[in-house]
């Protein structure tokens, strides 16, 4: 079994729903980073002001199968495949500095 980094970029107001979806699928911990999105084309609001919405970047390290499953659920349940909604995807993790390899193996085998 291999590890993957699940990355979800969602609107600020969708953070709790995204975390709950991942938690219900077995994800134990999450790192949340504040972000600011610049859409193409940019969203224009009233009086000609440009709105760049507040976003959150959510990160989980999971086994590859769980990461792919949760990314699919996030995309489907939060409707992230629509324009300007966000995205969720996973990337393989080959090495993790500062992390005990035995702990990763125990986690992946649990």
C-alpha positions in Angstrom: 0.0 0.0 0.0 1.3 3.5 -0.9 0.7 6.9 0.5 -0.9 9.9 -1.3 -1.4 13.5 -0.5 -5.0 14.5 -0.9 -5.4 18.2 -1.8 -8.7 20.0 -1.8 -9.1 23.7 -2.6 -12.5 24.9 -1.6 -14.4 28.1 -0.9 -14.0 29.2 2.7 -17.7 28.4 3.5 -17.2 24.8 2.3 -14.3 24.0 4.6 -16.4 22.3 7.3 -18.4 20.2 4.8 -15.2 19.0 3.1 -13.6 18.1 6.4 -16.7 16.2 7.4 -16.8 14.2 4.1 -13.2 13.2 4.6 -13.7 12.4 8.3 -16.7 10.2 7.5 -14.5 8.3 5.0 -11.8 7.6 7.5 -9.4 10.6 7.2 -8.0 11.3 10.7 -6.3 14.7 10.5 -6.2 17.6 8.2 -3.9 20.6 7.6 -5.9 23.8 6.7 -4.2 26.7 4.9 -5.9 30.0 4.2 -5.7 31.0 0.5 -7.0 33.6 -1.9 -8.1 32.6 -5.4 -7.9 34.5 -8.6 -10.3 33.1 -11.1 -10.0 33.3 -14.8 -12.0 35.3 -15.8 -12.1 37.2 -12.5 -15.4 37.6 -10.8 -16.7 41.1 -11.0 -19.1 42.4 -8.3 -21.2 45.5 -8.0 -19.6 48.9 -8.7 -16.9 47.3 -10.9 -15.0 45.8 -7.9 -13.1 42.6 -8.5 -13.8 39.8 -6.0 -11.2 37.3 -5.3 -12.9 34.8 -3.0 -11.4 33.5 0.2 -10.4 29.8 -0.1 -9.0 27.0 2.0 -6.4 24.5 1.0 -7.0 21.2 2.9 -4.2 18.6 3.0 -4.4 15.0 4.2 -1.8 12.2 3.9 -3.7 8.9 3.3 -3.3 5.6 1.7 -3.7 6.0 -2.1 -7.0 4.1 -2.3 -8.6 6.3 0.4 -7.2 9.5 -1.1 -8.7 8.7 -4.5 -12.0 7.7 -3.0 -12.3 10.9 -0.8 -11.2 13.1 -3.7 -14.0 11.6 -5.8 -16.5 12.2 -3.0 -15.4 15.8 -2.5 -15.7 16.5 -6.2 -19.1 14.9 -6.4 -20.7 16.0 -3.1 -19.4 19.5 -3.1 -20.0 19.9 -6.8 -16.4 20.9 -7.4 -16.4 19.9 -11.0 -18.4 23.1 -11.9 -16.5 26.2 -12.8 -15.1 28.3 -10.0 -16.1 25.8 -7.2 -12.7 24.3 -6.3 -11.0 21.0 -6.9 -9.8 17.9 -5.1 -7.1 15.6 -6.3 -4.3 13.3 -4.9 -0.6 13.0 -5.6 1.7 10.1 -4.7 4.0 10.6 -1.7 7.4 9.0 -2.3 9.3 10.4 0.7 8.4 12.4 3.8 11.2 14.1 5.7 10.8 14.4 9.4 8.3 11.6 9.6 9.1 8.2 11.2 8.8 5.6 8.3 7.7 2.9 10.8 4.8 5.2 11.8 3.8 5.6 8.2 3.8 1.8 7.7 1.7 1.3 10.8 -0.7 3.9 9.6 -1.0 2.4 6.1 -1.4 -1.1 7.5 -4.1 -0.2 10.0 
